Structures are given as C-alpha cells and as structure tokens.
Amino acid sequence: MREAHLSCQSLSKSRASSTDSPEKSASGAGTRNLHFQFCLQQALRMKAVGLLTLTGCLVTGAESKIYTCYKLAKIFSRAGLDNYGGFSLGNWICMVYYESGYNTTAQTVLDDGSIDYGIFQINSFTWCRQGKLQEWNHCHVACSALITDDLTDAIICARKIVKETQGMNYWQGWKKHCEGRDLSKWKKGCEVS
C-alpha cells in the first residue's frame, strides 16, 4: 500500500508541475481528475485487500464443528430429545441434517434481515438476542450462544420452540423432508438402538 501511495504522490507532483502554468488547459484539469480517481481506486483496493485478509483471519479463528450423526444422536439422547414433544430421535436427527447439515456455526440470512443460527437454525428475530430492540428473544439467549460446539443453549431453545409452537412445524427442513416419513433409517444409521 505504501508503494501505491508513493507512486500516486510522485505522479501527482509531476502532473501538478506540468499543469501549473498560467494557461491551464481543460485537458490538464481532466488529467488531474483522472489521476485522482486512479489513486483513490488504488487506495480503496488496498483497503479492501486488508479487510479481506483480516476477515479471513477472524473466520479461521472461529472454525465450525460439523457433528457426525452418531455423536449428535448420543448428545440428543442424553438431553432428553428422544420422544420430546412426541417426536422421536429420528425426527431430531433428520431435521438438523436438513436445516444445517449438522454444522454448529451455520447461519442463514433471511429476506427480512433476521438470521437463522446454529445446528437448529433458530431465528434471531423471535428466539435469540442479536442486539436489535425489536427482537423478542423468547429463549433468553444471545444468538452467538447458538453457534458454539456446546449445544446446551441450542437444545434448550429448540425444546422451547417445540413446546411453544406447533411442534416441529417451525422447521421447514423437517416439514419438507422428515414429516410423515419412516425415520427409522436415521436412528439406525446413527447406530442408536
């Protein structure tokens, strides 16, 4: 970036000396404007590269965890999700597969500006606190707590959603791919007897 700044600075000095005569032409002013635009574009590109590099460092610092079906089945069983709200373990495993692909840090920005977070894709507007005043935060949890490898808060919130809404109808992935289907393969495939 320093080199770009120096070259823009030296170019502007040489341009200024060649166009500072009493008979400044319109083309000289146009050249100066083009030069200024070029330097501004170079500076903005360098800032963008710096920001992208910084963003890349931050993102790699917060790596996602993608659970296996087997591990999730064990966690969900221990958390009492099997038959919670009348939904078998297969329903829960199937639903999170289609919602997040078992990815703890999955985030989906929706058309209304809200974000679905974590393995259960829990919405920021209704269920968690993202920082906006109009959010309801029914689960009394920060949205960032729903995208960690510790699934405790996410499971508690998912249970609340099932209890306070129409069961698992909250999740479109469940409605489209799991509802009314034989889900024994999910339980069997996850080696849970």
Secondary structure as GFF3:
##gff-version 3
##sequence-region A 1 193
A	DSSP	alpha_helix	2	19	.	.	.	ID=ss1
A	DSSP	alpha_helix	26	61	.	.	.	ID=ss2
A	DSSP	alpha_helix	69	78	.	.	.	ID=ss3
A	DSSP	alpha_helix	89	100	.	.	.	ID=ss4
A	DSSP	beta_strand	107	109	.	.	.	ID=ss5
A	DSSP	beta_strand	115	117	.	.	.	ID=ss6
A	DSSP	beta_strand	122	123	.	.	.	ID=ss7
A	DSSP	three_ten_helix	143	147	.	.	.	ID=ss8
A	DSSP	alpha_helix	152	164	.	.	.	ID=ss9
A	DSSP	three_ten_helix	167	170	.	.	.	ID=ss10
A	DSSP	alpha_helix	172	177	.	.	.	ID=ss11
A	DSSP	alpha_helix	184	189	.	.	.	ID=ss12
###
